[in-house]
Structures are given as C-alpha cells and as structure tokens.
Amino acid sequence: MYQQEKAGSSPNSISYRNRRGDRITRDQNERITAYRYSDHDEFYSFEYEKDGSVTSIDRSDGWHWRRVDSGWVVKNYWDSWSVREEDSGSVMVDDSGIHTTGAGGDQLALPE
C-alpha cells in the first residue's frame, strides 16, 4: 500500500509515499509533521496543539499559516492576510493532503 522510507530527521519518525507518490513524515505520535506533494517542489511542515488540531503550517518557499483566536493568518514574502474561522473551517492533514472544511477554505491558498 505505501512505500516506507527511513526518516532522516528523527529516529522516532517514519517517512513513506502514498499511492500518488506524495512524501509523508509522521512523528512518534503518528501526527503528520511533513508533507510534500509529488507534483510540487515545496514541502509543508506542521505543528499541533495538544488536542491534535493543526496550529501552524510552514512551506519551504517562505509561506506561513498560523492559527489565531479568530481564524488563520497567512504570510508570504509579499503579503499577509487573515481568514476568519467561519470561512476557513478546520484545517486538517492526512495521507491524501491538506484539507479545509469551510466554504471559504480557498482563501487560505492551501493546496487542496
């Protein structure tokens, strides 16, 4: 099902590729800590709250997403903007990629 690889950054993490060839790294708690889509050069890294919800996303080309009380703040080299929680919904990452549950999730400019 998945091609498992040796993780390079931590002895307690595991890296593998899904059926599409995306590279995924999970930590000892089985949370996805890094994701690279097979058709993108950039990779995404994730931080989580104790409850397992995503609190920040960093992309290797300088984009940053941070969870704040009212929703998300998105920053890149040229601009920054905020997206209300009502618009973005929840942000999740699984073996098939990054997903949002809100109708306005596209405002986050995440690959879905």
C-alpha positions as CSV (number, residue, x, y, z in Angstrom):
1,M,0.0,0.0,0.0
2,Y,2.7,2.5,1.0
3,Q,6.4,2.6,0.3
4,Q,8.1,3.1,3.6
5,E,11.4,5.0,3.8
6,K,13.8,5.7,6.6
7,A,13.2,9.1,8.1
8,G,16.1,11.5,8.0
9,S,15.4,13.9,10.8
10,S,14.3,11.9,13.8
11,P,14.8,8.3,14.8
12,N,11.2,8.3,16.1
13,S,9.7,9.4,12.8
14,I,8.7,7.4,9.8
15,S,8.5,8.6,6.2
16,Y,6.6,6.9,3.3
17,R,5.0,7.7,0.0
18,N,1.3,7.3,-0.7
19,R,-0.1,5.9,-3.9
20,R,0.2,9.2,-5.7
21,G,3.9,9.5,-4.7
22,D,3.5,12.2,-2.1
23,R,6.1,12.0,0.6
24,I,4.7,12.0,4.2
25,T,6.5,12.0,7.5
26,R,4.9,11.1,10.8
27,D,6.2,11.6,14.3
28,Q,6.1,9.1,17.2
29,N,2.5,10.2,18.0
30,E,1.5,9.4,14.4
31,R,0.9,13.0,13.5
32,I,2.0,14.2,10.1
33,T,4.9,16.6,10.5
34,A,5.9,17.0,6.9
35,Y,4.1,16.6,3.5
36,R,5.5,17.0,0.0
37,Y,3.1,16.6,-2.9
38,S,4.7,14.6,-5.7
39,D,4.0,17.4,-8.3
40,H,5.3,20.3,-6.1
41,D,8.9,21.2,-5.2
42,E,7.9,22.7,-1.9
43,F,7.2,20.8,1.3
44,Y,4.9,21.6,4.2
45,S,5.7,21.2,7.9
46,F,3.0,21.2,10.6
47,E,2.7,21.9,14.3
48,Y,-0.2,20.8,16.5
49,E,-2.0,21.6,19.7
50,K,-2.2,19.0,22.4
51,D,-5.7,18.1,21.2
52,G,-4.3,17.2,17.8
53,S,-5.5,20.3,15.8
54,V,-3.1,21.9,13.4
55,T,-1.8,25.3,14.7
56,S,0.8,26.2,12.1
57,I,1.9,25.3,8.7
58,D,5.2,26.4,7.1
59,R,6.0,25.9,3.5
60,S,9.6,25.6,2.3
61,D,9.4,28.5,0.0
62,G,8.5,31.0,2.8
63,W,4.8,30.8,3.2
64,H,3.4,30.6,6.7
65,W,0.0,29.8,8.1
66,R,-0.7,30.5,11.8
67,R,-3.8,29.7,13.8
68,V,-5.1,32.6,15.9
69,D,-8.2,33.0,18.0
70,S,-10.3,34.4,15.1
71,G,-9.1,32.0,12.4
72,W,-5.8,32.0,10.4
73,V,-3.1,34.5,9.4
74,V,-1.4,33.8,6.1
75,K,2.0,35.3,5.3
76,N,4.3,35.1,2.3
77,Y,7.2,37.4,1.1
78,W,4.8,40.0,-0.4
79,D,1.6,40.0,1.5
80,S,-0.3,38.9,4.6
81,W,-4.0,38.4,5.3
82,S,-6.3,36.8,7.7
83,V,-9.1,34.3,7.1
84,R,-12.0,34.0,9.6
85,E,-12.6,30.7,11.2
86,E,-16.2,30.8,9.8
87,D,-14.7,30.9,6.3
88,S,-11.8,28.5,6.7
89,G,-13.4,25.9,8.9
90,S,-11.0,23.3,10.3
91,V,-7.6,22.7,8.7
92,M,-6.6,19.0,8.6
93,V,-3.8,17.0,7.0
94,D,-4.0,13.3,6.2
95,D,-2.4,10.9,3.8
96,S,-4.2,12.5,0.8
97,G,-3.1,16.1,1.6
98,I,-4.1,19.3,3.3
99,H,-7.9,19.9,3.6
100,T,-10.2,22.6,5.0
101,T,-13.8,22.1,6.0
102,G,-15.1,25.7,5.4
103,A,-16.8,27.0,2.3
104,G,-14.2,29.7,2.1
105,G,-11.2,27.5,2.7
106,D,-9.7,28.6,-0.7
107,Q,-8.9,32.0,1.0
108,L,-6.1,30.2,2.8
109,A,-4.3,29.5,-0.5
110,L,-3.5,25.9,0.6
111,P,-3.3,23.1,-2.0
112,E,-6.5,21.0,-1.8
